[in-house]
Every structure is written in structure tokens, then in C-alpha cells.
Amino acid sequence: MIFSCSANADVQKADKASNKAAKDEIMMLPTVGAAKMDVYLDSLKGKKVAVVGNQTSLVNRVHLVDTLIGSDIEVVKVFAPEHGFRGEANAGEYVKNGVDALTGVSVVSLYGKNKKPSATQLSGVDVVVFDIQDVGVRFYTYISTLHYVMEACAEQGIPVIILDRPNPNGHYVDGPVLDPEYTSFVGMHPVPIVHGMTIGEYGTMINGEKWLKGGIRCDLTVVKCDYYYHGSQWPVEVRPSPNLRSDLSIALYPSLCLLEATDVTVGRGTPFPFEQYGHPNFPDSLEYSFTPAPDFGAKKPKHNGALCYGIKLESANYWRMSQLDLSFLLDAYEKMDGDLFQGKKTRMFFLLYGRGDLLDLLSDGKSEAEIRATWQQDLEAYKEMRKKYLLYYD
């Protein structure tokens, strides 16, 4: 079910002229699904509600959980994704279950060993509301959490309502489509690195492509955004995770994150994570350098305390990416004399990329254009499949 003023079929039938006219009319920031309380609040009254949310789950700058409780909705549980309910945990850090100090609602972590809500954890829940700001990237784990929430709810006969939010990287689709051999929590579905969908659209695709275990389907409702299309510029007001602190870092994240699995740092432990990259062994002739140190987003940053020579990526050049940029990876590969890993394991590199051929392509000296050519056929097939699930026009 989609709560919207215009049906998806109408969107698909719109011609280029009407699309352009509609875009010209959109002169305001999108209204997120969570703010459309007149659409979904009645469906929650008298029910025991669980919220899947984090620090981005805001309604006019007030947390969704506080807003629902203030509207006499019985919120009985919060499920928290990677980084926790308040968004303070490091990437990959274990998040404990507990009680939210501000509301007294029990919080269950959906990260670590407990990625999927159990039947016991869902006991007594009538409906699950999912409201998290995503950034439109396959290895950003909130869409993996969505998969497991939908699957668990489908098994227990519990409906899910996604309060949709714009995708800040929703204006393009690019990258290799995941090879099933490299399926993991940082890549659960055969989609490219930049999938070009809102989290609501992504949920409909999970259902429609029968990606849940056994091909079951979740009773899913999406509360759409207003005044949004995929080309919209969407400045994110609240950081979606501790190290995505700016619009620039969000734009660069899909491209720089491939370096996360190497010995090259992308600036965790500095004021500018995902806005730079470097290494102690990069040439000291580089004019720019930085020294990682523990901070709220990285308790044990890579190359902690070591002077790293590197590259600072300026907003004027990269604030609005239009494709996955492999130039950073190729540059780092050259500066590291072909040894990106310094003896470390390479499995995570393949999981992030989604295929096992990238190191061979790099060692063979393939150009960025030649590497991109290896994924184009699968990417075009994905783009055609994606069209079936779009709730907003491109």
C-alpha cells in the first residue's frame, strides 16, 4: 500500500514535458513521510507500536518516538540499527540492548549477532514503524536492517509502515551489481553500489522481487514524501551516522568507502571523515596531511596518531556526484605501489565492491573506463528492474 496523492502508474506514464513542468513547480524542500501525521497516525491509535529508528527519525526536529508518545500512541519498543538509537556508536561497534533514558521505552539492538527481530522480541507488537534516513548505498547497512525487519514481521503477520525520506544520492544509479557469492550484511541484494531508490522504494523492491526468505511478502505500507523527485537536492540536517557529517561526505561515501577495506584511511578520527584519504606511506611531497586521533566517530581510527599524507577533496568539485568515482581508488593503488592492504585480509574489499574481479583489474592496469565496462550490462538490467518500484520520477 502506498499513501500518496498520485499513483505510481501515473508517474510512469508522465511524459518528459509534464515531468519538467512538475520539477519546475517543486521549489521547496521535500516533506518527509514522518511529518505527514494526518496520513498515518489514525492507523496507529489503539495499537502497540514498535519503532525502528535512530537519531534521524525526526518530525519537525522532535524525535518520532517522542512525537508518537505525545500523540497518545503506545510505543512499546524501539529497534535500533547500526550506530544505535541515538546514533553514537562507531561503525561495527556492538550496541547493547537497554532502555531509552528520555522515554523509558525498551531498546533492542538490531546489530551484531541479533540482526533480525526474534518472535519473542516482536511479541505483543501490533505494527512496526520504520523511519531512518538512508543514503542510497548498497553497503550502508540500514537497508539490510530493513530486510530483516520486513522478514521477521512477515513471519509473524505484523504490518510494517515505512515513513519515507529522500535519498541524498538518489539522482543517479551506478556501480557493479552484487554477485550473490559476496552476499553479506553489507550487501544483501543484487543491486549496484548506488541503487537510486528511497528506503520506501527499496522496501517495495524487496517485496516485489521476493528477496525475503522463502519468497514471503511483508504487509508493507509506504508513506511517501511530498515535493520530492530523484533529482531533488536534499541537504541532510542530522548526520545519518557518526562519520557522515556533511553533504560532501555523503556524496563521496559511495566512492571512498571502497578504501575502508584497505590500509588507506578515509579520515576517520579527523574533523573531515569521508572528505579525504591518505596513508603514512603516501609521498611526503603531497602538500596536504592529517593525523587521525580518537573522536566520537572513531574510538580506534586507522593509523591513530600517525601523520598521513593525502588528498583533501573539496566541496566545489564533489558536492554533487553523478557517478561512482574510481579515481580515488586508482590513485591510492598507484601511491601504494599496488599494495593497498599491507598484509591485511581482502575479503571485506570484495564484499563492499560486490564482485571478486576488482583486484585483478587493478593489477592488470585497467583504466577506470575499462573497469566500468565490466559492470555495465548488469547495471542496465538493474535499471530496468528498478523502474517497477519507483514511487517518484527521476
N, C-alpha and C positions, 0 to 999 in steps of 0.2 A: 504494500500500500504506500502511496506517495501522497502526502499532504501538499497540495500545490494549486495554484490558480490556472496553470496551463499544463496540459497533458504532454507526456514525453513524445507521443506520436506527432503532436502539433509542432513540437520543436524540430523533429526530424524532417518534417515536410516544409519547414520555412525556407524560402529561397534566399539567395545572397542579399538581395535588396532589402528584404524585411529584417534580416539579421543585422545589417548595417544600421538600419533605422533604429532597431531596438538598442544596439550598442550606443548609438548617439544619445539616446534618452537616459542611459544609465550614467548619471553624474554624481551619484552618492555612493558611499561605502555600502557594501552588502549588509543585509540584515541576517544574522546567523539564526539557525533553527531554534537555538535555545531561547532567543529573545521573542519568539512567536508563541508566547504562552497561551494566548487565546485559542491556538490551534490544538495544543496537546494537553493542557492542564486538566480538562474535564475527564480525559481518558485515564488519569492517574488518581482521581479522587476515590476514596474508599478502598484503595488498594495498598498493598505492602510493596514498596518500590525499592529496588536496588539501583544504584548509580555507578556506572563505570566512568570515572572522571579523574582529572588531575588539576593542576593549577590553572590550566587554560579554560576550564569549564565555568565560564563567567556569563552572567546575564546583567548587562549594564554595569559591569565592574563588580558585581556581587556574585559570589560563588553559587553555582547551580544548586548545590545541596542546601545552602542557607536560604536561597530563594524558594525552593520547594517546601522546606520546613516552614518558612514564613507564610506560605500559601496553604497551610494546613494539609500538606501532603505527607504521608507517613513514610519517611525514608528509613528503612530498616538496616541497610548495609551499603557500604561503599567498596567497590572493587578498584584497586589501584594498579596501573600498568608499570612498566619500567620507569624508574626515577621516582616512584611513589606518588601518593595522593597530593602532596604539596610540592612535588617536583624538585626535591632537594637531594636525591640520591645520585651517585655517579653512574655512568654507563656501565651496565653489567653488575652493579653492586646489589648484594642481597638486600631485599626490603622486607622488614618484619611485619607480621600482622599486628593489629593493635586497635586503639580507639582514637578517633579524631578528637583532639583536645578542644576544638572550638564548638563541636556539635554533640559530642558524646556518642556518635554513631560508630559502630564497629567497622574497621577497615581490614579488608582481606587483600593481600598482595597477589597479583597475577604475574609474578616474575620469579625467576629461579625455578625450583622444582614444581611449583604449583602454577603452571601457566593457564590451566583450564579450570574454571569453577567446578567443584565437585557437586554431586547431587545433594550432599549434606549442606554445603555452603549455599545452595540455592533453595534449600527447604524453607517453605513459608513465604517465598518471594512470588508475587503475582505478575510483576512486569519489571524488565530491566531497561534502564535509560542509559544510552551510550552517548557521551558528549566529550570529545577530545579533539584538540587542534592537531591535525596531521600536517605533514609537509610534502606528501606525494611521492615518496621514495620507497622502493621495494624493501630495503633493509632497515627502514625506520620502523621499529617493532610494534607500533600502535595498531597497524593493520593485522599483525599476527595475533595480537590480543583480541581484536575484533573477531577474527576467525574462530578462536577458541570460545569466546563468549557466545557467539551465534550457535556454535556446535553444541555446547552444553545446554543452552536454552532450548534448542530444537529437541534434544533428547528428553528434556523434562517438560516439554509442552508449554514453555514460558515465552510470551511475546517479547520482542526487542524493539525499542524505539531509538533510532539514531537521530540526534539533533545535529543536522549537517552544518559544516563550516567550510568556507572557501579553502581551496588548495593554493598556497602561495607559489607553488611550482606547477600549477595546473594548466599553464599556457603552452606546454609542449610535451611531447612523448618521445623518449629516446633511450637507447642502451640495449644491451643484449637481453633477450628473453631468458628467464631462468630455465636451465636444464634440470629436469627432475632429479638427476643424480646428485645435485647440490642443494636439495631441499633442506631447510633448517628454519629455526626461529627467525633468522634474519633474511629469510626468503622462502615463503611457503607456497607460492603460486607461480604459474608460468606467465609472468608479466615482466616488462622491461624495468630497468633501474628507475626511470622516471615514468610513472604509469599514467599520469594525466587525468586523474579522477579525484573527486572529493571522496571523503570517507563514506558518505552515504551512497554514492555511486558504486564505490568499491564493495560495499556490503551487498548491493543488488547483484553485482557480478559474482561474488562468492556463492550466492544462492542460485543464480541462473546457470552458472557453469557446473553446479553440483560438486563443488570442491569440499564441502563438509563430509565427514566420514560416512561412508555408506551411501553418499548421494542424498542424504536427508536435507530438508529445507527448513529454514527458520521462519517463523511468523514475524516478518520484518516490516516495520513502518519507517519511512524516512520523512522527517520534517525538513523541507527544503529551505535553502536560503532565498531571500528576495534580493533583487538588484544585483545578481551575480551571473557572469558567464566566464568561460575558461580563460579568456584573455584579460580578465579584470586584474588590476594591480591591488594586492591585498597586503597592506602592512600589518604584520603580526604585533599586537600590543604587548602580549605576555609571552616570554620565551617558552617555546614548547618543550624544551629540555635544557638542562643546565649549560650546555656548551653551544647552543644555538641562540645567540644573544642579540642578533641583529638581522635585518632583512638581507644584508650581504652574506652573512654566514649561512642563512637558509638557502640562498641562491647557489652558493658554492658547495654546499653539503653533498649533493649527489656526485659531484666530480672529485672532490677532495677525499671523500670517505674511503675510496679505494686505497689511499695511502695509510689508513688507520691500521691495516693488517700488515704493514711493512715496518721497518725500523725508522722510517721518516715520521717526524711529528707534524701534526697539523695545528699546533699551537695550543693544545690543552695545557692548562696551567699558566696561561697568559691572559691578558685582557682581550685578546683577539682570536679565540679558537675558531677554526674553520674560515679564517681570513688570511692565512699564511701557511707556509710549510717550510721545513728546514731540517738540518741534521748537523751534528758536530763535524762530520766528515765532508760536508759541502765545502767548496772552495772558499778560503778565507778572504778571497778577493771580492766577494759579494759585499755590497755596501750595507745590506740590512742584516741584523742579527737579533736574537731574542734568547732569553733564558727561562725555561719552564720552572715553575715552583708550585707547590700545593696551593689550591684555592678551593672555593665551594663547588666547582665543577670537576675537579680532578685532584683527589687526595694523594695519588701517586702518579703524577704525569710522566709520560715518556721523556727520558733524558732530563730528569729532575736535577736542577742545579747546573746543568751543562750549557755552555754557550753554543747556540745553534746558529749557523749561518743559513740564510734562507731568502725567501721571496715573500714580500707583503703584497697582497692583491688588493688593488684599490677599487673602491665602490664605483667610480666613474666608468670603469671598464667592465665590471662584472655584476652590477646590481640587478640586471635583467638577463639572465642566461636564456639562450634559445636552443641549446643542445648540450648533451653531455660532453664535457671538455676533457679530453685525454692528454692535453698538452702538459698538465702538471705532472701526471704520472710519467710521461715520456721524458720530461725534463729531469725529474728525480732519478729515473733509471739511468740516465746519462751521467748525472753528477755522482751517482753511487757506483759507477763503473760496472753496471749490470747486477750488482748485489744489493737488492732492495731489502733483504731480510736479515743480513748479518748473522746467519746461523739459526734464525728463528723459524718456526713452523710456517708453512704456506697455506694450510687448509682454509683458514679464515679468509684469505685473499680470494680463493676460488669461490667461497660461499658468498662473499659480497659481490663479486663480479657476476656470479651465476653460471659460469662455464669454466671449463678446465684448460682452455687453449691460450689464455692471455700471455702467460709467461713464455710459451713457445713463440708466439707472435712477436713479443718484445725481443727475445734473443735472436730471432731471425731478422731483426732490423726493420720490421714493418712500420710503415707510416701510420699516422692517425687515420687517414682516409682508407688505407688498406685494412686496418683493424675494424673500422666502422662497417666496411663492406661485408664482413663476416656475419654480422647480425641483422642485416637489412631485410632479408626475406622473412625471417621470423617476426621482426618488428612490424612489417607491413601487415602480416596476418593478424597480429595482436590488435593493430589499429582498427581493422575491420570488425573484429570481435567486440572491441570496446564500444563501438557505435551503438550497440544494442542496449547499453546500460547507461547512456548519458542522460542526465536529468537537466543539464544546462548545455547551451550550444557553445561551440568552440569560437 
